[in-house]
Amino acid sequence: MVAAKTKVASRSSRPTVPVEGGLAVIGAGFGRTGTSSLQEALEILGYGPCYHMREVFKDQEGLVKWDRVGRGEGTPDLWDDIFFGYKATVDLPGATYYKELLEHYPNAKVILTVRDEESWATSVMETICPAPPLWRFLYRITGTSSPKFNRMGLNTIWKPFCGGLRQARDREALIAAFRTHNAKVKEVVPPEKLLIFNVKDGWSDLCTFLGEPVPSVPFPKLWNSAAFKVMIVTRKKKTIRRLAVGGCAVIALVASIGLLSRKRIK
């Protein structure tokens, strides 16, 4: 084993130095298949910075760029702009476009992260799948959701993956889409360029595939469902607080109008 290479790119700012040759690794696995753990693992192995959904927000124009991709404008120049300075990409929305990215970065290798489909569906429905209609409405009117992010998510993730928001909240439709996505990756990507990988298996297969020595640190385990649920609960609490404040403001306004009306009548 060898010592781990410097990492933490996932917690740093957007890179400003170009990477020769562009992406070397393309993650084709859908969200909640261990993509955060793979991101950290790739950075440990020296394939950092590694792009992930969180990287979208490090770019002031990130949502706009991915919105263009969702509208079918994924040009070579745009790919190079989005992934400027990154050696690898995992997770969404990049995983939706693994085919286009491989065509643009033909020397890259592809990693399809997988897990048991039933546990995956449970995890998705408890974490990243679109909120129920009522909560989406409440998020929108209280400003606790981003219209740009919601549009990007719909057009770059849910529509191409399973057809839309309604299907994304249907367990059977989700599992069917998961199977179709994984099967398509195996069909599209040449076998010598593809690793089908479960993060529970640790370093061995990943390092063999990439031709890297096994690090002396444990394989990362990041962003489990519990951590995601905390984030969702926090968002809901924030929404409820804003609703309460707004409700009090409306009541106070109505009361003030009523008081003024009575004074005028007198």
Contacts in CASP RR format, 6 or more apart in sequence:
PFRMAT RR
TARGET T0000
AUTHOR 0000-0000-0000
METHOD contacts of the structure
MODEL  1
MVAAKTKVASRSSRPTVPVEGGLAVIGAGFGRTGTSSLQEALEILGYGPC
YHMREVFKDQEGLVKWDRVGRGEGTPDLWDDIFFGYKATVDLPGATYYKE
LLEHYPNAKVILTVRDEESWATSVMETICPAPPLWRFLYRITGTSSPKFN
RMGLNTIWKPFCGGLRQARDREALIAAFRTHNAKVKEVVPPEKLLIFNVK
DGWSDLCTFLGEPVPSVPFPKLWNSAAFKVMIVTRKKKTIRRLAVGGCAV
IALVASIGLLSRKRIK
1 213 0 8 1.000
1 214 0 8 1.000
1 215 0 8 1.000
1 216 0 8 1.000
2 213 0 8 1.000
2 214 0 8 1.000
2 215 0 8 1.000
2 216 0 8 1.000
3 215 0 8 1.000
3 216 0 8 1.000
4 44 0 8 1.000
4 215 0 8 1.000
4 216 0 8 1.000
4 217 0 8 1.000
5 44 0 8 1.000
5 45 0 8 1.000
5 46 0 8 1.000
5 215 0 8 1.000
6 46 0 8 1.000
7 40 0 8 1.000
7 43 0 8 1.000
7 44 0 8 1.000
7 46 0 8 1.000
7 48 0 8 1.000
8 43 0 8 1.000
9 15 0 8 1.000
9 43 0 8 1.000
9 48 0 8 1.000
9 49 0 8 1.000
9 50 0 8 1.000
10 36 0 8 1.000
10 39 0 8 1.000
10 40 0 8 1.000
10 43 0 8 1.000
10 49 0 8 1.000
10 50 0 8 1.000
10 52 0 8 1.000
10 54 0 8 1.000
10 55 0 8 1.000
12 49 0 8 1.000
13 58 0 8 1.000
14 55 0 8 1.000
14 58 0 8 1.000
14 59 0 8 1.000
15 49 0 8 1.000
15 84 0 8 1.000
15 85 0 8 1.000
15 86 0 8 1.000
16 85 0 8 1.000
17 85 0 8 1.000
18 84 0 8 1.000
18 85 0 8 1.000
19 85 0 8 1.000
19 86 0 8 1.000
19 87 0 8 1.000
21 105 0 8 1.000
21 107 0 8 1.000
22 80 0 8 1.000
22 83 0 8 1.000
22 85 0 8 1.000
22 86 0 8 1.000
22 87 0 8 1.000
22 105 0 8 1.000
22 108 0 8 1.000
23 83 0 8 1.000
23 86 0 8 1.000
23 87 0 8 1.000
23 88 0 8 1.000
23 89 0 8 1.000
23 101 0 8 1.000
23 105 0 8 1.000
23 108 0 8 1.000
24 47 0 8 1.000
24 87 0 8 1.000
24 88 0 8 1.000
24 105 0 8 1.000
24 107 0 8 1.000
24 108 0 8 1.000
24 109 0 8 1.000
25 42 0 8 1.000
25 47 0 8 1.000
25 50 0 8 1.000
25 87 0 8 1.000
25 88 0 8 1.000
25 89 0 8 1.000
25 90 0 8 1.000
25 108 0 8 1.000
25 109 0 8 1.000
25 110 0 8 1.000
25 111 0 8 1.000
25 210 0 8 1.000
26 88 0 8 1.000
26 89 0 8 1.000
26 94 0 8 1.000
26 98 0 8 1.000
26 101 0 8 1.000
26 102 0 8 1.000
26 105 0 8 1.000
26 108 0 8 1.000
26 109 0 8 1.000
26 110 0 8 1.000
26 111 0 8 1.000
27 35 0 8 1.000
27 38 0 8 1.000
27 88 0 8 1.000
27 89 0 8 1.000
27 90 0 8 1.000
27 91 0 8 1.000
27 94 0 8 1.000
27 95 0 8 1.000
27 98 0 8 1.000
27 110 0 8 1.000
27 111 0 8 1.000
27 112 0 8 1.000
27 113 0 8 1.000
28 95 0 8 1.000
28 98 0 8 1.000
28 110 0 8 1.000
28 111 0 8 1.000
28 112 0 8 1.000
28 113 0 8 1.000
28 185 0 8 1.000
28 189 0 8 1.000
29 35 0 8 1.000
29 90 0 8 1.000
29 91 0 8 1.000
29 95 0 8 1.000
29 98 0 8 1.000
29 111 0 8 1.000
29 112 0 8 1.000
29 113 0 8 1.000
29 114 0 8 1.000
29 181 0 8 1.000
29 182 0 8 1.000
29 185 0 8 1.000
30 92 0 8 1.000
30 95 0 8 1.000
30 120 0 8 1.000
30 161 0 8 1.000
30 178 0 8 1.000
30 181 0 8 1.000
31 91 0 8 1.000
31 92 0 8 1.000
31 95 0 8 1.000
31 124 0 8 1.000
31 128 0 8 1.000
32 115 0 8 1.000
32 120 0 8 1.000
32 123 0 8 1.000
32 124 0 8 1.000
32 127 0 8 1.000
32 128 0 8 1.000
32 225 0 8 1.000
33 113 0 8 1.000
33 114 0 8 1.000
33 115 0 8 1.000
33 120 0 8 1.000
33 199 0 8 1.000
34 113 0 8 1.000
34 115 0 8 1.000
34 199 0 8 1.000
34 222 0 8 1.000
34 223 0 8 1.000
35 52 0 8 1.000
35 90 0 8 1.000
35 91 0 8 1.000
35 92 0 8 1.000
35 95 0 8 1.000
35 113 0 8 1.000
36 52 0 8 1.000
36 91 0 8 1.000
36 220 0 8 1.000
36 222 0 8 1.000
36 223 0 8 1.000
37 199 0 8 1.000
37 219 0 8 1.000
37 220 0 8 1.000
37 221 0 8 1.000
37 222 0 8 1.000
37 223 0 8 1.000
38 90 0 8 1.000
38 111 0 8 1.000
38 113 0 8 1.000
38 197 0 8 1.000
38 199 0 8 1.000
39 50 0 8 1.000
39 52 0 8 1.000
39 88 0 8 1.000
39 90 0 8 1.000
39 91 0 8 1.000
39 222 0 8 1.000
40 220 0 8 1.000
40 222 0 8 1.000
41 199 0 8 1.000
41 203 0 8 1.000
41 206 0 8 1.000
41 219 0 8 1.000
41 220 0 8 1.000
42 48 0 8 1.000
42 50 0 8 1.000
42 87 0 8 1.000
42 88 0 8 1.000
42 90 0 8 1.000
43 49 0 8 1.000
43 50 0 8 1.000
44 215 0 8 1.000
44 217 0 8 1.000
44 220 0 8 1.000
45 206 0 8 1.000
45 207 0 8 1.000
45 210 0 8 1.000
45 212 0 8 1.000
45 215 0 8 1.000
46 87 0 8 1.000
46 212 0 8 1.000
47 87 0 8 1.000
47 88 0 8 1.000
47 210 0 8 1.000
48 86 0 8 1.000
48 87 0 8 1.000
48 88 0 8 1.000
49 55 0 8 1.000
49 85 0 8 1.000
49 86 0 8 1.000
49 87 0 8 1.000
49 88 0 8 1.000
50 86 0 8 1.000
50 87 0 8 1.000
50 88 0 8 1.000
50 89 0 8 1.000
50 90 0 8 1.000
51 82 0 8 1.000
51 83 0 8 1.000
51 86 0 8 1.000
51 88 0 8 1.000
51 89 0 8 1.000
51 90 0 8 1.000
51 91 0 8 1.000
51 94 0 8 1.000
52 89 0 8 1.000
52 90 0 8 1.000
52 91 0 8 1.000
53 91 0 8 1.000
53 92 0 8 1.000
53 93 0 8 1.000
55 86 0 8 1.000
56 62 0 8 1.000
56 63 0 8 1.000
56 66 0 8 1.000
56 93 0 8 1.000
56 152 0 8 1.000
57 63 0 8 1.000
59 65 0 8 1.000
59 82 0 8 1.000
62 82 0 8 1.000
63 146 0 8 1.000
63 148 0 8 1.000
63 149 0 8 1.000
63 152 0 8 1.000
64 148 0 8 1.000
65 78 0 8 1.000
65 81 0 8 1.000
65 82 0 8 1.000
66 82 0 8 1.000
66 93 0 8 1.000
66 152 0 8 1.000
66 156 0 8 1.000
67 148 0 8 1.000
67 151 0 8 1.000
67 152 0 8 1.000
67 155 0 8 1.000
67 156 0 8 1.000
68 74 0 8 1.000
68 78 0 8 1.000
69 78 0 8 1.000
69 82 0 8 1.000
69 93 0 8 1.000
69 97 0 8 1.000
69 156 0 8 1.000
70 152 0 8 1.000
70 155 0 8 1.000
70 156 0 8 1.000
71 155 0 8 1.000
74 97 0 8 1.000
74 100 0 8 1.000
76 104 0 8 1.000
79 100 0 8 1.000
79 101 0 8 1.000
79 104 0 8 1.000
79 105 0 8 1.000
83 89 0 8 1.000
89 95 0 8 1.000
89 101 0 8 1.000
90 111 0 8 1.000
90 113 0 8 1.000
92 128 0 8 1.000
92 153 0 8 1.000
92 156 0 8 1.000
92 157 0 8 1.000
93 152 0 8 1.000
93 153 0 8 1.000
93 156 0 8 1.000
93 157 0 8 1.000
94 101 0 8 1.000
94 156 0 8 1.000
96 156 0 8 1.000
96 157 0 8 1.000
96 160 0 8 1.000
96 161 0 8 1.000
97 156 0 8 1.000
98 110 0 8 1.000
98 185 0 8 1.000
98 188 0 8 1.000
98 189 0 8 1.000
99 188 0 8 1.000
101 108 0 8 1.000
102 108 0 8 1.000
102 110 0 8 1.000
102 188 0 8 1.000
102 189 0 8 1.000
102 193 0 8 1.000
108 193 0 8 1.000
109 193 0 8 1.000
109 194 0 8 1.000
109 195 0 8 1.000
109 209 0 8 1.000
109 210 0 8 1.000
110 185 0 8 1.000
110 189 0 8 1.000
110 193 0 8 1.000
110 194 0 8 1.000
110 195 0 8 1.000
111 194 0 8 1.000
111 195 0 8 1.000
111 197 0 8 1.000
111 206 0 8 1.000
111 209 0 8 1.000
112 182 0 8 1.000
112 185 0 8 1.000
112 186 0 8 1.000
112 189 0 8 1.000
112 194 0 8 1.000
112 195 0 8 1.000
112 196 0 8 1.000
112 197 0 8 1.000
113 197 0 8 1.000
113 198 0 8 1.000
113 199 0 8 1.000
114 182 0 8 1.000
114 196 0 8 1.000
114 197 0 8 1.000
114 198 0 8 1.000
115 198 0 8 1.000
115 199 0 8 1.000
115 200 0 8 1.000
117 175 0 8 1.000
117 178 0 8 1.000
117 179 0 8 1.000
118 175 0 8 1.000
120 175 0 8 1.000
120 178 0 8 1.000
121 171 0 8 1.000
121 174 0 8 1.000
121 175 0 8 1.000
121 178 0 8 1.000
123 225 0 8 1.000
124 174 0 8 1.000
125 169 0 8 1.000
125 171 0 8 1.000
125 174 0 8 1.000
126 225 0 8 1.000
126 228 0 8 1.000
126 229 0 8 1.000
127 225 0 8 1.000
127 228 0 8 1.000
127 229 0 8 1.000
127 232 0 8 1.000
128 228 0 8 1.000
129 168 0 8 1.000
129 169 0 8 1.000
129 174 0 8 1.000
130 136 0 8 1.000
130 158 0 8 1.000
130 165 0 8 1.000
130 168 0 8 1.000
130 169 0 8 1.000
131 139 0 8 1.000
132 169 0 8 1.000
135 236 0 8 1.000
135 239 0 8 1.000
136 145 0 8 1.000
136 150 0 8 1.000
138 144 0 8 1.000
138 239 0 8 1.000
138 243 0 8 1.000
139 145 0 8 1.000
139 235 0 8 1.000
139 239 0 8 1.000
140 147 0 8 1.000
142 238 0 8 1.000
142 239 0 8 1.000
142 242 0 8 1.000
142 243 0 8 1.000
143 242 0 8 1.000
144 235 0 8 1.000
144 238 0 8 1.000
144 239 0 8 1.000
144 242 0 8 1.000
154 164 0 8 1.000
154 165 0 8 1.000
158 164 0 8 1.000
158 165 0 8 1.000
158 167 0 8 1.000
158 168 0 8 1.000
161 168 0 8 1.000
161 177 0 8 1.000
161 181 0 8 1.000
162 168 0 8 1.000
162 173 0 8 1.000
162 174 0 8 1.000
162 176 0 8 1.000
162 177 0 8 1.000
163 177 0 8 1.000
167 173 0 8 1.000
167 174 0 8 1.000
167 177 0 8 1.000
168 174 0 8 1.000
185 194 0 8 1.000
186 194 0 8 1.000
186 196 0 8 1.000
195 205 0 8 1.000
195 206 0 8 1.000
195 209 0 8 1.000
197 205 0 8 1.000
197 206 0 8 1.000
197 209 0 8 1.000
199 219 0 8 1.000
199 221 0 8 1.000
202 219 0 8 1.000
203 214 0 8 1.000
203 215 0 8 1.000
203 219 0 8 1.000
204 214 0 8 1.000
207 213 0 8 1.000
207 214 0 8 1.000
207 215 0 8 1.000
END
